[in-house]
Amino acid sequence: MKAMRNVENKSDPCGGRYVYIHDLPPRFNEEMMKECSSINKWFDMCEFVKNLGLGPPLNNFEGVFSDEGWYATNQFTVDVIFYNRMKQYKCVTKDASMAAAFFVPFYAGFDAARYLWGYNVSVRDAASRDLVNWLQNRDEWKIMNGKDHFLVGGRITWDFRRLTDEETDWGNKFLLLPAARNMSVLLIESSPWDSNDFAIPYPTYFHPSKDLQIFDWQNRMMKLDRKYLFCFAGAPRPGNPKSIRSLLIGQCKNSSVGRLLECGSGESKCHSPSNVMKMFQSSVFCLQPQGDSFTRRSAFDSILAGCIPVFFHPGSFYTQYTWHLPKNYTKYSVFIPEDDIRMNISIEQRLRQIDPNDIIKMREEVIKLIPRLIYADPRSKLETTKDAFDVSVDAIINKVTKLRQDMIDGRTNDDFIEELSWKYALLEEGEYIGVHEWDPFFAKQKPDGGN
């Protein structure tokens, strides 16, 4: 295996940081964009792929947002946003021998979404199989058998991990293909049992084009008067007996310091970014239970509003976005085990026990996290601030660089050993959070696809 050139060249600011972008046939990305109306069964995605994946601009009639940088961004468009950011990454190279990593601009999330309902498994798997066949015939792939390759799939991992070929089973088999197992795949929710996918933030509504827009927003969120102690935006899950959502809704309704934004099908107030952000901005704490899977986009929207998230399951955040978050989760969030809620523990009482000075420190930490959890506008470049894209690319390059050196030195790299006990569990050295609460859950079941 050839060592990468220019790694030690101190005069080159991109030395060791170059990324090669594969020029894929358009059927793997551009043609999907042209057929945007058929990507989602429930609504037309064409509006949401505008502005390089950011969606249509949001008006600021109510003064909830800033005047610039806000879009009605769909939670499943990070494939498009990431690719457009990658195009303007300062260290792109067309020389494969210079590359630290290789980016595959396959819109895996769009491919999965368009065939989730009503299609047989061969149709669902076709593009994934075609992609890996195309990659395996490339000289760039053969350098490290794809272990230096990465791509972004803007959906949760379960949409790409169909376990059988039964037509009733969910999703496609992309992440189970042997070639795909060699790549690093960046998703909005990763799998706890597998080592080839990594969680990156859901896209929010804020996509700044200048550092100053971020700083102004952070200052504004720090100064807000928050009249509610806690809030929840969401709908119950009556079909899921394990869900605690109905209990959270009840506690919000029965508390004078709680606020609720009830969501559901049809014209819901939750479908208005302004309504959601307004409530989060007026609350000290935002309740963030599991979504249809472990994670939900709302957690990122609440942090963007400077609202301290309250999690009930470690898989909702702590074990997911490890590249983007501090290891000490108590600095920016509150954890209340789901079983405490089932035992009717009062959320209001629990939150009132937190020292007001600690709340101020937590809010400062939450607001400090904002840049690392948002995606800047792909049409511009931030100067001094690293966003979610920058953090992700840095992490991938560091991961591949270490793997390459290990291979040269003859060391085994455990990142590619599948049967790991839990790849993200250690939040502090020697400390597992709530392991007695959540290990049995993970051992026995996986969530359904969809989010």
C-alpha positions as CSV (number, residue, x, y, z in Angstrom):
1,M,0.0,0.0,0.0
2,K,1.4,3.4,-1.0
3,A,1.8,6.0,1.7
4,M,0.0,9.3,1.0
5,R,2.1,12.0,-0.5
6,N,2.5,15.5,1.1
7,V,1.6,14.3,4.7
8,E,4.8,15.7,6.1
9,N,4.9,18.8,3.9
10,K,4.6,21.6,6.4
11,S,4.4,24.3,3.8
12,D,1.2,22.9,2.4
13,P,-1.8,23.8,4.6
14,C,-3.7,20.9,3.1
15,G,-1.0,18.3,3.6
16,G,-2.6,15.2,5.0
17,R,-6.1,16.7,4.7
18,Y,-6.9,16.3,1.0
19,V,-10.2,14.7,0.0
20,Y,-10.8,13.1,-3.4
21,I,-14.5,13.3,-4.6
22,H,-15.6,10.5,-6.9
23,D,-17.3,11.6,-10.1
24,L,-20.3,9.2,-9.9
25,P,-22.6,8.5,-12.8
26,P,-25.6,10.9,-12.4
27,R,-28.0,8.1,-11.6
28,F,-26.5,8.0,-8.1
29,N,-27.3,11.6,-7.3
30,E,-28.2,14.2,-9.9
31,E,-31.0,12.2,-11.5
32,M,-32.6,11.6,-8.1
33,M,-32.8,15.3,-7.7
34,K,-34.6,15.6,-11.0
35,E,-37.2,13.1,-9.7
36,C,-37.6,14.8,-6.4
37,S,-41.4,14.6,-6.4
38,S,-41.2,10.8,-6.0
39,I,-38.6,10.7,-3.2
40,N,-41.1,10.9,-0.4
41,K,-44.5,9.1,-0.4
42,W,-46.2,11.7,1.8
43,F,-45.1,15.0,0.3
44,D,-43.2,16.6,-2.6
45,M,-39.5,16.9,-1.7
46,C,-38.8,19.3,-4.6
47,E,-39.4,22.4,-2.5
48,F,-36.9,21.0,0.1
49,V,-34.0,20.4,-2.3
50,K,-33.9,24.0,-3.4
51,N,-31.0,26.2,-2.3
52,L,-28.5,23.3,-2.4
53,G,-30.6,21.2,0.0
54,L,-31.4,24.0,2.5
55,G,-35.0,24.4,1.2
56,P,-37.0,27.6,0.9
57,P,-36.0,30.6,3.0
58,L,-38.1,31.3,6.1
59,N,-39.6,34.7,6.6
60,N,-39.0,36.4,9.9
61,F,-42.4,38.2,10.4
62,E,-42.6,37.2,14.1
63,G,-39.0,38.0,14.8
64,V,-38.2,34.4,16.0
65,F,-35.3,34.0,13.6
66,S,-32.5,36.2,12.3
67,D,-33.1,38.1,9.1
68,E,-30.6,35.9,7.2
69,G,-29.6,32.3,7.1
70,W,-32.9,30.6,8.0
71,Y,-34.5,27.9,5.8
72,A,-37.4,25.4,6.0
73,T,-34.9,22.6,5.9
74,N,-36.1,19.0,5.8
75,Q,-34.5,16.7,8.3
76,F,-33.6,14.1,5.5
77,T,-31.6,16.4,3.2
78,V,-28.2,16.2,4.7
79,D,-26.9,14.1,1.8
80,V,-27.4,17.1,-0.5
81,I,-26.2,19.7,2.0
82,F,-23.0,17.7,2.7
83,Y,-22.1,17.1,-0.9
84,N,-22.5,20.8,-1.7
85,R,-20.3,21.7,1.3
86,M,-17.8,19.2,0.1
87,K,-17.6,20.8,-3.3
88,Q,-16.2,24.0,-1.7
89,Y,-14.0,22.2,0.8
90,K,-10.6,23.9,0.6
91,C,-8.6,20.7,0.3
92,V,-10.3,18.9,-2.5
93,T,-7.9,17.1,-4.9
94,K,-8.1,15.4,-8.2
95,D,-4.9,13.5,-7.5
96,A,-5.8,10.2,-5.7
97,S,-2.3,9.8,-4.5
98,M,-2.6,13.0,-2.5
99,A,-5.9,12.0,-0.9
100,A,-6.3,11.4,2.9
101,A,-9.9,10.2,2.2
102,F,-12.3,9.6,-0.7
103,F,-15.8,11.0,-0.7
104,V,-18.6,9.1,-2.4
105,P,-21.4,11.5,-3.3
106,F,-24.2,8.9,-3.4
107,Y,-27.6,10.2,-2.2
108,A,-28.2,7.0,-0.2
109,G,-31.0,8.6,1.9
110,F,-32.9,9.6,-1.2
111,D,-32.4,6.2,-2.8
112,A,-33.7,4.4,0.3
113,A,-36.7,6.8,0.7
114,R,-38.1,6.5,-2.8
115,Y,-38.5,2.7,-2.5
116,L,-39.4,2.3,1.2
117,W,-43.1,1.6,0.5
118,G,-44.5,-0.7,-2.2
119,Y,-41.4,-2.0,-3.9
120,N,-39.8,-5.4,-3.9
121,V,-36.4,-6.0,-2.3
122,S,-34.5,-6.2,-5.7
123,V,-35.7,-2.7,-6.6
124,R,-34.8,-1.4,-3.2
125,D,-31.3,-2.9,-3.4
126,A,-30.5,-2.1,-7.0
127,A,-28.8,1.2,-6.7
128,S,-26.7,0.1,-3.7
129,R,-25.4,-2.9,-5.5
130,D,-24.7,-0.9,-8.6
131,L,-22.8,1.6,-6.6
132,V,-20.5,-0.9,-4.8
133,N,-19.8,-2.6,-8.1
134,W,-18.9,0.7,-9.7
135,L,-16.6,1.6,-6.8
136,Q,-14.8,-1.8,-6.6
137,N,-13.7,-1.4,-10.2
138,R,-12.0,1.9,-9.5
139,D,-8.3,2.1,-8.8
140,E,-8.9,4.5,-6.0
141,W,-10.9,1.8,-4.2
142,K,-8.1,-0.8,-4.5
143,I,-5.6,1.4,-2.5
144,M,-7.2,0.4,0.8
145,N,-10.1,-1.8,-0.3
146,G,-12.5,1.1,0.4
147,K,-11.5,1.6,4.0
148,D,-10.4,5.2,3.1
149,H,-13.9,5.9,1.6
150,F,-16.8,7.7,3.2
151,L,-20.3,8.7,2.2
152,V,-23.3,10.4,3.8
153,G,-26.8,8.9,4.0
154,G,-29.3,11.4,5.3
155,R,-31.5,8.9,7.1
156,I,-31.3,6.6,10.1
157,T,-29.2,3.4,10.0
158,W,-32.2,1.1,10.1
159,D,-33.3,2.2,6.7
160,F,-30.2,0.6,5.2
161,R,-30.0,-2.6,7.3
162,R,-32.7,-5.0,6.1
163,L,-32.0,-8.3,7.7
164,T,-33.9,-10.6,5.4
165,D,-35.2,-10.7,1.8
166,E,-38.8,-10.8,2.9
167,E,-40.9,-8.2,1.1
168,T,-42.4,-7.1,4.4
169,D,-39.0,-6.4,5.9
170,W,-38.0,-2.7,6.1
171,G,-35.5,-0.8,4.0
172,N,-32.6,-1.9,1.8
173,K,-29.4,-3.8,2.5
174,F,-26.9,-1.2,1.6
175,L,-25.0,-1.2,4.9
176,L,-24.9,-5.0,5.0
177,L,-23.1,-5.3,1.7
178,P,-19.5,-6.4,2.2
179,A,-18.0,-3.4,0.3
180,A,-20.2,-1.0,2.2
181,R,-18.9,-2.4,5.5
182,N,-15.4,-1.2,4.6
183,M,-16.5,2.4,4.1
184,S,-17.4,4.9,6.8
185,V,-21.0,5.9,6.4
186,L,-22.2,9.1,8.1
187,L,-25.9,9.0,9.1
188,I,-28.3,11.0,11.3
189,E,-28.6,8.0,13.5
190,S,-26.0,5.2,13.8
191,S,-26.2,1.6,14.9
192,P,-24.9,0.5,18.3
193,W,-24.0,-2.9,17.1
194,D,-21.9,-2.0,14.0
195,S,-18.7,-0.2,13.5
196,N,-19.0,1.2,10.0
197,D,-21.5,4.0,10.5
198,F,-21.2,7.2,12.5
199,A,-23.8,9.7,13.6
200,I,-23.8,13.3,12.4
201,P,-26.3,16.0,13.4
202,Y,-29.7,16.3,11.8
203,P,-29.9,19.6,9.8
204,T,-31.7,22.4,11.6
205,Y,-33.3,25.6,10.2
206,F,-30.1,27.7,10.6
207,H,-27.5,27.8,7.9
208,P,-25.3,30.9,8.4
209,S,-23.1,32.3,5.7
210,K,-20.8,34.3,8.1
211,D,-19.3,33.8,11.5
212,L,-20.9,37.0,12.7
213,Q,-24.4,35.5,12.1
214,I,-23.5,32.7,14.5
215,F,-22.1,35.0,17.2
216,D,-25.1,37.3,17.0
217,W,-27.5,34.4,17.4
218,Q,-25.6,32.9,20.3
219,N,-25.6,36.3,22.1
220,R,-29.3,36.6,21.5
221,M,-30.1,33.2,22.8
222,M,-28.1,33.8,26.0
223,K,-30.0,37.0,26.8
224,L,-33.6,35.6,26.4
225,D,-36.1,35.7,29.2
226,R,-37.4,32.1,29.5
227,K,-40.7,32.1,31.3
228,Y,-41.4,28.3,31.1
229,L,-39.4,25.8,33.1
230,F,-39.8,23.0,30.5
231,C,-41.6,22.2,27.3
232,F,-42.3,19.3,24.8
233,A,-43.1,19.4,21.1
234,G,-44.3,16.1,19.9
235,A,-47.1,13.5,19.5
236,P,-48.0,10.4,21.5
237,R,-47.1,7.0,20.2
238,P,-50.3,5.0,21.1
239,G,-49.0,2.0,19.1
240,N,-45.8,1.7,21.1
241,P,-46.4,0.5,24.7
242,K,-42.8,1.3,25.6
243,S,-43.2,5.0,24.7
244,I,-43.2,7.6,27.5
245,R,-44.5,10.4,25.3
246,S,-48.1,10.3,26.6
247,L,-46.7,10.6,30.2
248,L,-44.6,13.6,29.2
249,I,-47.6,15.2,27.5
250,G,-49.6,14.7,30.7
251,Q,-46.9,16.3,32.9
252,C,-46.7,19.3,30.5
253,K,-50.4,19.8,30.7
254,N,-50.6,19.5,34.4
255,S,-47.8,21.9,35.2
256,S,-48.1,25.7,35.4
257,V,-44.5,26.0,34.3
258,G,-44.7,23.4,31.5
259,R,-45.6,24.1,27.9
260,L,-46.8,21.7,25.2
261,L,-46.9,21.9,21.4
262,E,-49.0,18.9,20.4
263,C,-48.1,17.4,17.0
264,G,-49.9,15.1,14.8
265,S,-51.1,14.5,11.2
266,G,-52.7,17.3,9.2
267,E,-52.1,20.9,9.8
268,S,-50.2,20.8,13.1
269,K,-48.6,23.7,14.9
270,C,-45.5,21.6,15.0
271,H,-45.2,21.9,11.3
272,S,-44.4,25.6,11.7
273,P,-40.7,26.2,12.4
274,S,-41.6,29.6,13.9
275,N,-44.0,27.9,16.5
276,V,-41.4,25.3,17.4
277,M,-38.5,27.7,17.8
278,K,-40.6,30.3,19.7
279,M,-41.6,27.7,22.3
280,F,-38.0,26.4,22.7
281,Q,-36.7,30.0,23.1
282,S,-39.2,30.6,25.9
283,S,-38.2,27.5,27.9
284,V,-35.3,26.6,30.1
285,F,-35.5,22.9,29.5
286,C,-36.7,21.0,26.4
287,L,-37.9,17.4,26.8
288,Q,-36.4,15.0,24.2
289,P,-37.7,11.5,24.4
290,Q,-37.0,8.9,21.7
291,G,-38.6,9.6,18.3
292,D,-39.8,6.8,16.0
293,S,-36.2,5.5,16.5
294,F,-33.7,6.4,19.2
295,T,-33.1,10.0,18.0
296,R,-35.1,13.0,16.8
297,R,-34.3,16.2,15.0
298,S,-36.0,18.2,17.7
299,A,-33.0,17.8,20.0
300,F,-30.9,19.9,17.6
301,D,-33.6,22.5,17.2
302,S,-33.9,22.9,21.0
303,I,-30.1,23.4,21.4
304,L,-30.2,25.9,18.5
305,A,-32.7,27.8,20.7
306,G,-30.5,27.7,23.7
307,C,-32.9,25.3,25.5
308,I,-31.2,22.7,27.7
309,P,-32.2,19.2,26.4
310,V,-33.6,16.6,28.8
311,F,-33.0,13.1,27.6
312,F,-34.6,9.9,28.8
313,H,-32.6,7.3,26.9
314,P,-28.8,7.4,26.3
315,G,-29.2,6.2,22.7
316,S,-31.1,9.5,21.9
317,F,-27.9,11.6,21.9
318,Y,-25.0,10.6,24.1
319,T,-24.1,7.4,22.3
320,Q,-24.7,8.9,18.9
321,Y,-23.0,12.2,18.1
322,T,-19.6,11.5,19.8
323,W,-17.6,13.6,17.2
324,H,-19.6,16.7,17.9
325,L,-20.4,16.6,21.7
326,P,-18.3,16.8,24.9
327,K,-17.9,13.5,26.7
328,N,-19.3,14.9,29.9
329,Y,-23.0,15.0,29.0
330,T,-24.0,16.6,32.3
331,K,-22.4,19.9,31.1
332,Y,-25.1,20.5,28.5
333,S,-28.1,18.3,29.3
334,V,-30.2,16.5,32.0
335,F,-30.7,12.8,32.0
336,I,-33.9,11.3,33.5
337,P,-34.2,7.5,33.0
338,E,-37.4,6.4,31.2
339,D,-38.3,4.1,34.1
340,D,-38.4,7.2,36.4
341,I,-41.1,8.7,34.2
342,R,-43.0,5.4,34.2
343,M,-42.9,5.5,38.0
344,N,-44.5,9.0,37.9
345,I,-41.5,10.9,39.0
346,S,-42.3,14.7,38.7
347,I,-40.2,16.3,35.9
348,E,-41.0,19.7,37.4
349,Q,-39.7,18.7,40.8
350,R,-36.6,17.1,39.4
351,L,-35.7,20.2,37.3
352,R,-36.4,22.6,40.2
353,Q,-33.8,20.8,42.2
354,I,-31.0,22.0,39.9
355,D,-29.0,24.9,41.2
356,P,-29.8,28.1,39.2
357,N,-26.1,28.8,38.8
358,D,-25.7,25.3,37.3
359,I,-28.5,26.1,34.9
360,I,-26.7,29.2,33.7
361,K,-23.5,27.2,33.1
362,M,-25.5,24.5,31.3
363,R,-27.2,27.0,29.0
364,E,-23.8,28.6,28.2
365,E,-22.5,25.1,27.3
366,V,-25.5,24.4,25.1
367,I,-25.1,27.7,23.2
368,K,-21.4,27.1,22.9
369,L,-22.2,23.8,21.1
370,I,-24.4,25.5,18.4
371,P,-21.7,26.0,15.7
372,R,-20.6,22.3,15.8
373,L,-24.2,21.1,15.4
374,I,-25.3,23.3,12.4
375,Y,-24.5,23.2,8.7
376,A,-23.3,26.5,7.2
377,D,-24.7,27.7,3.9
378,P,-22.8,25.7,1.1
379,R,-22.7,28.9,-1.0
380,S,-20.3,30.6,1.4
381,K,-17.4,29.8,3.8
382,L,-17.1,30.5,7.5
383,E,-13.8,32.0,8.5
384,T,-13.0,31.1,12.0
385,T,-15.8,28.7,13.1
386,K,-16.1,24.9,12.4
387,D,-19.6,23.7,11.7
388,A,-21.0,20.1,11.8
389,F,-19.5,19.5,8.3
390,D,-16.0,20.6,9.3
391,V,-16.1,18.5,12.5
392,S,-17.3,15.4,10.5
393,V,-14.6,15.7,7.8
394,D,-11.9,16.2,10.4
395,A,-13.0,13.1,12.3
396,I,-13.1,11.0,9.1
397,I,-9.6,12.1,8.0
398,N,-8.2,11.5,11.5
399,K,-9.8,8.0,11.5
400,V,-8.5,7.0,8.1
401,T,-5.1,8.4,8.7
402,K,-4.8,6.3,11.9
403,L,-6.0,3.3,10.1
404,R,-3.6,3.8,7.3
405,Q,-0.7,4.1,9.7
406,D,-1.8,1.0,11.6
407,M,-1.9,-1.0,8.4
408,I,1.6,0.2,7.5
409,D,2.8,-0.7,10.9
410,G,1.1,-4.1,10.9
411,R,-1.3,-3.2,13.8
412,T,-4.9,-4.4,14.0
413,N,-7.5,-1.6,14.0
414,D,-10.5,-2.5,16.1
415,D,-12.7,0.1,14.3
416,F,-13.4,-2.6,11.7
417,I,-14.1,-5.4,14.1
418,E,-17.9,-5.8,14.1
419,E,-18.8,-7.6,17.3
420,L,-18.0,-4.7,19.6
421,S,-19.8,-4.5,23.0
422,W,-20.9,-1.0,22.4
423,K,-18.8,1.4,20.3
424,Y,-19.8,4.6,22.0
425,A,-20.7,3.6,25.5
426,L,-17.8,5.1,27.4
427,L,-18.7,8.8,28.1
428,E,-16.1,9.1,30.9
429,E,-13.2,6.8,31.4
430,G,-14.6,3.7,33.1
431,E,-18.1,5.1,33.3
432,Y,-21.2,3.8,31.5
433,I,-24.3,6.0,31.8
434,G,-27.4,4.3,32.9
435,V,-26.2,0.9,31.7
436,H,-28.6,-0.9,34.0
437,E,-31.4,1.1,32.3
438,W,-30.6,0.6,28.6
439,D,-28.4,-2.4,28.0
440,P,-31.3,-4.9,28.1
441,F,-33.2,-2.8,25.6
442,F,-30.3,-2.9,23.1
443,A,-29.7,-6.6,23.7
444,K,-33.2,-7.6,22.8
445,Q,-34.5,-5.4,20.1
446,K,-33.8,-2.9,17.3
447,P,-36.2,0.0,16.5
448,D,-38.3,0.0,13.4
449,G,-37.2,2.0,10.4
450,G,-38.5,5.5,9.8
451,N,-38.1,8.6,11.9
